[in-house]
Each structure stands twice: as C-alpha cells, then as structure tokens.
C-alpha cells in the first residue's frame, strides 16, 4: 500500500494536510492521525490540481525549432520529411523528453495523438504520468490505406489492454480533410462500440473550413454532425474557425473542445477562439499546447496566461476568462473530458497534485495567489509534482533527467540527419 | 580596476572568452592572456546582451494582482487610491523588488516613469542595474500644479547630478491628456536645453486617440508634432492606435516607440501594433513590460515571445518579427534609444551580459538556440547577469534576495492597509 502524507500545504488560502492512499486522496484537513510511507513537509507551498494537457503530439519535441518564421507550407514540408524517418528510438525519447517537460511545468495527464502509440506508452509508463494515446487514422481517401489503418487500429487497441492503468487508448482521426467519410464512420462506430474517446483536429484554419465547404457543402463541425460523430466522447482540437451554428452544435452535443492558443498564434492560424460562446452553449472548453514543432513547448501555465490575455484583447474586455474559470479549463474540464476523477483536491479524487513555491519575487505581494501564479510567475515555481500519489518531481528534480536530456538530444540528431537536415551551428 | 574574465561562453554558435575591464568589454575571443580579479567558467553557457526594458513603472510591483479581471475604470480607481499612500519606504522596496525581478529575467537597463525618482534611484544603485528615471509631469491643466511640477522637475534634475553613473534623469510627461499644452512645451524646451530624453505615453487606447481628436482636432502623434516634440530624443510608450500619417511622422522623426504587448493585452487596450510599418518608416521599435499593476511581471523574455506570436497571429503571417529582429528590439534598439553603448557583445561595448544555461528540456534538441530561448524556454534559464562588468546574479542567486522579498512584502501590506484595502486570504 502506497501512503503519502503532505503536511502544511496551503489550499484555497488555508493551511492543510493532504493524505493519499493507493493513488487517491483520502483526507484533506488535519491528517496527523495517518501513518505514511512518505511524508512531504510542504512548508506553506500552495497545493493545486495537476494540469491536463488536452492536445499534444508528444514526440514532436525532437523537432522543436526546426524551422522558424517560415510560411506554413514550407514548415509542413520540413516536418513531413522528418516524420518519414521516425522510429522506435525517436518516438520513445521524444516522448520521454515531452514527459520530463510536462512534469517540470505541472502537467500530470495528457491527451496525445501521434505515431507508434505503443512505443509512446512505454515512455509514459517510465515517466509516471497519465496519458490517453490515439492510434491516428489518415487514409487520404485510399481504400487500401483505410483497410491497413483499420487493422492497425484494431491491433493497437488489442495491445492497449497491456498498457497498464496509467495509459488509455483513444481512437484518433487526423481531421475531416485527411480521413475519408467511410473511415470516419468506421472510427465513429469503433469508438461507440468500445466506449472510447475520439480525438480529431477540427476547424483549425480558415482554409480547412473553406475547403470543407467546397467539398461537402458544409463546415467541418456540421459535416461531423451529419455523420453522427458529435458527442461528449469527442475531443475536438482547435475549433478556431466556427460560425454560430457550429458553436450551437458543439454545445448541444457537449463536445470537448481544446483551445491551443500558442500554436494558433505562432503558425498564424488565428486567435478569435469563441470561449464565451462555446462555454455558454454547453461545450466543455479545455486547453492544450499542441506539439512542440508548432508551439515549441508543453507549458500549460504559459498556455493559460496567453489564452486569457489574447481573449481579453481581441474582445476588448478585461473581464473575460477570469482566473477561476481559467484554472478549471486547465484542470477539471480536461479531467472531465477524459473521464478522469481529478481536477480538484478533495477526498475521493485521484492524487494528481502540484506544490507551488511562492518564495519568489513574482509572488510578492501576497494579494492574489492565482494571479501571481498565472500572470506573474512561470512554471519554475512548481516545486513538486505528484501523479496517482507518486512523487514524480520534488525540489524540481525529476528521476533520470540527465539521461533523458542526453538520449533525446542524440535521438534528435540521428532523426534529423536521417531526414537529410543539416543543422546550423547552435 | 575591476577585471572580469568569462571563459568558455558560446557566442553566435562559437566558443569564446570575454574579457571585461572597468565595466566595458575589452576583448572577445581567446582571452587567456588577460589576468582578472574574477573569473567565471561559463562552461558552454550562451552569452547574450542584457535586455533593455524601455517602459516601466518599477515600484508598481507592490500593486501586483490588486484587482484582476476588472474593467479598466474600476481597476484604475483602485490603483489611484493606493498611489495616494505611496511613501519613500514603498517606493524604495517596490523598486528593489522590481530590480530583483528584472535581474532574474535578464534585464540590465530600464526606462522608468514613476513617483519619487530620487528614492527609486537609491534602490537601483543598491541593485546594480542601469536606469533612466523620469520626473513625471501631470498638471491636469492647473497652472498652480504646473508651476509646482516645473519647480519639482528642476530640483530633481539638479539632484540627479548626484545619482551616479548608473542612473540618468529623463523628462517625463505622463501623456497628452494629463498634461497641458503649456506644460508639454515647457518640458520640450527643458529636454532640448539639457539634452535629455523625454518619456511619454502616446496613443495607448482608442479612447485616448478619440478624445484627443475631439479636443485638438488631431491624433496625439500629430498634436505632439504640432508642438515640435517629435524627435530621436522622444520615447513614446505604447503607440498602439496609429493611422498612416502617425506612422509616417514617428518614422520621419526617428522617434523611439515602445511596444508593451502584455499590458496592452491584459487590460484589453488592443493588440494591432504596427511593427512592420513603424520599422519601415524609420521609427526605432523597442520593447517594454509596463508596470506590474497592469502586466504583472517585468519579464522581457516573455514580452518578446508574446510580441512575436501576437504579431504573427493578427497579421496571419508566421514570417513577421523574426527572431533576429526580435532580439534587436529587446536589446540594441533599446540601448540606442537611451544612448547606451550596449546591445552587442563586442569590444568597446558596455559589459551588460547574460549567460544562459541550456541544460534544460526546453533547449533540446539543439537546433536553434534563439528559438529555444524565446519560444520554448523561460527566464529561469538565465544563470548569470552582468551589468557594467559587475556580476549581479550567478547561479540565479542575487544578493540580498531574502531581505528584498521580506521587506517588499511588508511594504506592500502597509501600503495596502493605508489605502483601506482589505486583503482576501492568500
């Protein structure tokens, strides 16, 4: 039995202890009566639920910075060229590097869509986080490729029974433009049959929406609706270019939408995410970082700040996306989308907990902790990360950090050389 | 004689030493022939020029987070109420806290506009950075107040001869709406007479521009031009709401404009800063954070990232504001505006130098250092800060850090209590 006692943390402004057994929070309050295998004296650090990163391509850490300040087409060409050379080594170390980075910035669960999920899951299990991993279908309208994808997806789903309790399988459809109608329908049925989440990119760029309208006479959201694919099991990444009817549909079907502000800004997809409208309509609004090839890091705290600031600016309204909602978007809303009992620090919830060190200039004065954490601080204030009751980072030290930095660096060099990319002097 | 030798730094992709004497860089390259009083083995850390924060209200650190997610009018009311209670203690410790935070995030010089510059300068000198400090004129059209302001400004300028080599006096006019035409003209003449910089808020909000048009029949920029105030000595903060003619005027007169993206976003002033147009017209584009009451921190690295990302997004062009230009904006352009010989690491320049530790997940892989630093990393990667050849931070430790955190925290509590503000539980 794993028993963890966190003493002297501050939760919602009050000093408290938190007692954890077998990965779950048992008691919050005075916990001196409990015996533990490990005790942490939080010494006034603030306790918060771990972040849930709702849209990543984890192993793309290895392509971080490969091209900057380039138009989208040239950038994509580079990325696709590199992806042809991906192998088990690069997927494993790219995902380990991603997990290290997520721990350093307070993420305890993430929803991934990338190649070789079997290999990625090994890296996640070696890191201790929780993940949801897609097999990603992309048939480009080829029936042969679709048949292969169906086989591979089924096989991966079979194997996912051995992924262990921290990793879950999801059905991944890349998008309405990379996946045929038949394949989408097959994925829909597979997800429903096995009670799985379905993870897809939706309305990320204006061009995607325009192309969908020319091809199917409707927006991507309405196209998915016409296929009966909208529902609370759907995780729709981006949903940036929506009309009123799209918003209504996403709300009515309680779809989980993922805002990826940093990626949207950096590759210039757009910024007018309809947060107020989506939340009011009934959609579950969550937050993600996207992969490091587009947004460069996996830092959810930074994503929170940017999301709120840009939302306030384009609406010309400083009241939008207030701090309490922002924290929910980054924690409990993501947990809800994944069916994970976390996102709050209370008895019965999963013990996915951050301890934040406020002994920094950015936390002075002590007026509003959450404002200081989100708007003033950085993720380096996160001292300790606990996932499923296991302490994965303490004093900002993560196990195997040196090995991960070295091996991921080496894997990236090999991958880029294979892809014929000559690195400039660093 | 102060002699500093930095060994094994990496500059522009090459290993190098940097030798500093009496605050200036003497040699870059192999410097083993030089004897030094202090030697730093940079051990592969990247060397960069220190950041120049071109628009701050430093002591407002003490009001960080005082109201969040509020409309501008309610927020301003709170801030003004607090400012009535400012005293030497709060200005000193607020500025010390600001300097600590700037050192932690790589700023070596800043351009400040706030109350009691005499007191602020003491804090700057105790911290070791460089500052330019305004006496801020705000007469609200009252001739009595204008007379007092003129006296005070002249006295402060007299006293500024004792500020020492690291701090310089500038003439501060709050804005065209808080300062009368007569006072602006007097400030113009004073700045010209003594060869001083003139620091002013210009076209920060749409309302400001509209009000100026109703009052004077022209935009703030054209109004300043009509008073003969535009020139390379002018530091115009914000310049966010400009028309074509404004851009042309600011360019033609080589005005220094300061982009404060985080403040503009958070209080929802706007985001369409005309970077391309201003730079092409001939204005000197620089970067600032504004005060912590509006933008919550003084982190120039974060400001760089946000500025570039938002610029790319609203223009729908990922090529805009590329990394090399972004670094110039945050360093040498600011130095130029202030007449400071820094912003490049080369012989003859001031030794204002950052050493960046790249042994972090966010710096893997080593494809593009500047992209990793700006787009992936955070200021916690800055290990060492040198200003005028003095090592002010090493291993992220700053002298007197504990005392500053405690005393600034206490000063903030006293200040807020005096202002009748009851703090919620932190």
HADDOCK unambig.tbl for C-alpha pairs under 7 A between the chains (distance, minus, plus):
assign (segid A and resid 13 and name CA) (segid B and resid 425 and name CA) 5.28 0.50 0.50
assign (segid A and resid 13 and name CA) (segid B and resid 426 and name CA) 4.89 0.50 0.50
assign (segid A and resid 62 and name CA) (segid B and resid 365 and name CA) 5.93 0.50 0.50
assign (segid A and resid 64 and name CA) (segid B and resid 365 and name CA) 6.67 0.50 0.50
assign (segid A and resid 65 and name CA) (segid B and resid 367 and name CA) 6.14 0.50 0.50
assign (segid A and resid 65 and name CA) (segid B and resid 368 and name CA) 5.74 0.50 0.50
assign (segid A and resid 65 and name CA) (segid B and resid 371 and name CA) 5.87 0.50 0.50
assign (segid A and resid 65 and name CA) (segid B and resid 372 and name CA) 6.61 0.50 0.50
assign (segid A and resid 66 and name CA) (segid B and resid 367 and name CA) 6.16 0.50 0.50
assign (segid A and resid 69 and name CA) (segid B and resid 318 and name CA) 5.44 0.50 0.50
assign (segid A and resid 69 and name CA) (segid B and resid 319 and name CA) 4.24 0.50 0.50
assign (segid A and resid 69 and name CA) (segid B and resid 320 and name CA) 6.85 0.50 0.50
assign (segid A and resid 69 and name CA) (segid B and resid 322 and name CA) 5.58 0.50 0.50
assign (segid A and resid 70 and name CA) (segid B and resid 318 and name CA) 6.01 0.50 0.50
assign (segid A and resid 70 and name CA) (segid B and resid 319 and name CA) 5.21 0.50 0.50
assign (segid A and resid 71 and name CA) (segid B and resid 318 and name CA) 5.70 0.50 0.50
assign (segid A and resid 71 and name CA) (segid B and resid 319 and name CA) 6.17 0.50 0.50
assign (segid A and resid 97 and name CA) (segid B and resid 361 and name CA) 6.56 0.50 0.50
assign (segid A and resid 101 and name CA) (segid B and resid 361 and name CA) 5.87 0.50 0.50
assign (segid A and resid 265 and name CA) (segid B and resid 309 and name CA) 5.29 0.50 0.50
assign (segid A and resid 265 and name CA) (segid B and resid 310 and name CA) 6.06 0.50 0.50
assign (segid A and resid 265 and name CA) (segid B and resid 312 and name CA) 6.51 0.50 0.50
assign (segid A and resid 265 and name CA) (segid B and resid 313 and name CA) 4.64 0.50 0.50
assign (segid A and resid 266 and name CA) (segid B and resid 309 and name CA) 4.98 0.50 0.50
assign (segid A and resid 266 and name CA) (segid B and resid 312 and name CA) 6.31 0.50 0.50
assign (segid A and resid 266 and name CA) (segid B and resid 313 and name CA) 6.60 0.50 0.50
assign (segid A and resid 266 and name CA) (segid B and resid 318 and name CA) 6.38 0.50 0.50
assign (segid A and resid 267 and name CA) (segid B and resid 318 and name CA) 5.29 0.50 0.50
assign (segid A and resid 268 and name CA) (segid B and resid 312 and name CA) 5.49 0.50 0.50
assign (segid A and resid 268 and name CA) (segid B and resid 313 and name CA) 4.26 0.50 0.50
assign (segid A and resid 268 and name CA) (segid B and resid 316 and name CA) 4.78 0.50 0.50
assign (segid A and resid 268 and name CA) (segid B and resid 317 and name CA) 5.69 0.50 0.50
assign (segid A and resid 268 and name CA) (segid B and resid 318 and name CA) 5.39 0.50 0.50
assign (segid A and resid 269 and name CA) (segid B and resid 313 and name CA) 6.73 0.50 0.50
assign (segid A and resid 269 and name CA) (segid B and resid 316 and name CA) 6.67 0.50 0.50
assign (segid A and resid 270 and name CA) (segid B and resid 313 and name CA) 5.56 0.50 0.50
assign (segid A and resid 270 and name CA) (segid B and resid 316 and name CA) 6.77 0.50 0.50
assign (segid A and resid 271 and name CA) (segid B and resid 313 and name CA) 6.57 0.50 0.50
assign (segid A and resid 296 and name CA) (segid B and resid 375 and name CA) 5.86 0.50 0.50
assign (segid A and resid 296 and name CA) (segid B and resid 376 and name CA) 4.97 0.50 0.50
assign (segid A and resid 297 and name CA) (segid B and resid 362 and name CA) 6.77 0.50 0.50
assign (segid A and resid 297 and name CA) (segid B and resid 376 and name CA) 4.83 0.50 0.50
assign (segid A and resid 309 and name CA) (segid B and resid 265 and name CA) 5.29 0.50 0.50
assign (segid A and resid 309 and name CA) (segid B and resid 266 and name CA) 4.99 0.50 0.50
assign (segid A and resid 310 and name CA) (segid B and resid 265 and name CA) 6.07 0.50 0.50
assign (segid A and resid 312 and name CA) (segid B and resid 265 and name CA) 6.51 0.50 0.50
assign (segid A and resid 312 and name CA) (segid B and resid 266 and name CA) 6.31 0.50 0.50
assign (segid A and resid 312 and name CA) (segid B and resid 268 and name CA) 5.48 0.50 0.50
assign (segid A and resid 313 and name CA) (segid B and resid 265 and name CA) 4.67 0.50 0.50
assign (segid A and resid 313 and name CA) (segid B and resid 266 and name CA) 6.61 0.50 0.50
assign (segid A and resid 313 and name CA) (segid B and resid 268 and name CA) 4.26 0.50 0.50
assign (segid A and resid 313 and name CA) (segid B and resid 269 and name CA) 6.72 0.50 0.50
assign (segid A and resid 313 and name CA) (segid B and resid 270 and name CA) 5.56 0.50 0.50
assign (segid A and resid 313 and name CA) (segid B and resid 271 and name CA) 6.57 0.50 0.50
assign (segid A and resid 316 and name CA) (segid B and resid 268 and name CA) 4.80 0.50 0.50
assign (segid A and resid 316 and name CA) (segid B and resid 269 and name CA) 6.66 0.50 0.50
assign (segid A and resid 316 and name CA) (segid B and resid 270 and name CA) 6.77 0.50 0.50
assign (segid A and resid 317 and name CA) (segid B and resid 268 and name CA) 5.70 0.50 0.50
assign (segid A and resid 318 and name CA) (segid B and resid 69 and name CA) 5.43 0.50 0.50
assign (segid A and resid 318 and name CA) (segid B and resid 70 and name CA) 6.01 0.50 0.50
assign (segid A and resid 318 and name CA) (segid B and resid 71 and name CA) 5.71 0.50 0.50
assign (segid A and resid 318 and name CA) (segid B and resid 266 and name CA) 6.37 0.50 0.50
assign (segid A and resid 318 and name CA) (segid B and resid 267 and name CA) 5.29 0.50 0.50
assign (segid A and resid 318 and name CA) (segid B and resid 268 and name CA) 5.38 0.50 0.50
assign (segid A and resid 319 and name CA) (segid B and resid 69 and name CA) 4.25 0.50 0.50
assign (segid A and resid 319 and name CA) (segid B and resid 70 and name CA) 5.22 0.50 0.50
assign (segid A and resid 319 and name CA) (segid B and resid 71 and name CA) 6.17 0.50 0.50
assign (segid A and resid 320 and name CA) (segid B and resid 69 and name CA) 6.87 0.50 0.50
assign (segid A and resid 322 and name CA) (segid B and resid 69 and name CA) 5.58 0.50 0.50
assign (segid A and resid 361 and name CA) (segid B and resid 97 and name CA) 6.57 0.50 0.50
assign (segid A and resid 361 and name CA) (segid B and resid 101 and name CA) 5.87 0.50 0.50
assign (segid A and resid 361 and name CA) (segid B and resid 405 and name CA) 6.29 0.50 0.50
assign (segid A and resid 362 and name CA) (segid B and resid 297 and name CA) 6.76 0.50 0.50
assign (segid A and resid 364 and name CA) (segid B and resid 405 and name CA) 6.88 0.50 0.50
assign (segid A and resid 364 and name CA) (segid B and resid 409 and name CA) 5.77 0.50 0.50
assign (segid A and resid 365 and name CA) (segid B and resid 62 and name CA) 5.94 0.50 0.50
assign (segid A and resid 365 and name CA) (segid B and resid 64 and name CA) 6.68 0.50 0.50
assign (segid A and resid 365 and name CA) (segid B and resid 409 and name CA) 5.11 0.50 0.50
assign (segid A and resid 365 and name CA) (segid B and resid 412 and name CA) 6.11 0.50 0.50
assign (segid A and resid 366 and name CA) (segid B and resid 426 and name CA) 6.13 0.50 0.50
assign (segid A and resid 367 and name CA) (segid B and resid 65 and name CA) 6.13 0.50 0.50
assign (segid A and resid 367 and name CA) (segid B and resid 66 and name CA) 6.16 0.50 0.50
assign (segid A and resid 367 and name CA) (segid B and resid 423 and name CA) 6.26 0.50 0.50
assign (segid A and resid 367 and name CA) (segid B and resid 426 and name CA) 6.15 0.50 0.50
assign (segid A and resid 368 and name CA) (segid B and resid 65 and name CA) 5.74 0.50 0.50
assign (segid A and resid 368 and name CA) (segid B and resid 426 and name CA) 5.96 0.50 0.50
assign (segid A and resid 369 and name CA) (segid B and resid 426 and name CA) 5.91 0.50 0.50
assign (segid A and resid 371 and name CA) (segid B and resid 65 and name CA) 5.87 0.50 0.50
assign (segid A and resid 372 and name CA) (segid B and resid 65 and name CA) 6.61 0.50 0.50
assign (segid A and resid 375 and name CA) (segid B and resid 296 and name CA) 5.86 0.50 0.50
assign (segid A and resid 376 and name CA) (segid B and resid 296 and name CA) 4.96 0.50 0.50
assign (segid A and resid 376 and name CA) (segid B and resid 297 and name CA) 4.84 0.50 0.50
assign (segid A and resid 380 and name CA) (segid B and resid 380 and name CA) 6.91 0.50 0.50
assign (segid A and resid 405 and name CA) (segid B and resid 361 and name CA) 6.29 0.50 0.50
assign (segid A and resid 405 and name CA) (segid B and resid 364 and name CA) 6.89 0.50 0.50
assign (segid A and resid 409 and name CA) (segid B and resid 364 and name CA) 5.77 0.50 0.50
assign (segid A and resid 409 and name CA) (segid B and resid 365 and name CA) 5.12 0.50 0.50
assign (segid A and resid 412 and name CA) (segid B and resid 365 and name CA) 6.11 0.50 0.50
assign (segid A and resid 423 and name CA) (segid B and resid 367 and name CA) 6.26 0.50 0.50
assign (segid A and resid 425 and name CA) (segid B and resid 13 and name CA) 5.29 0.50 0.50
assign (segid A and resid 426 and name CA) (segid B and resid 13 and name CA) 4.94 0.50 0.50
assign (segid A and resid 426 and name CA) (segid B and resid 366 and name CA) 6.10 0.50 0.50
assign (segid A and resid 426 and name CA) (segid B and resid 367 and name CA) 6.11 0.50 0.50
assign (segid A and resid 426 and name CA) (segid B and resid 368 and name CA) 5.93 0.50 0.50
assign (segid A and resid 426 and name CA) (segid B and resid 369 and name CA) 5.88 0.50 0.50
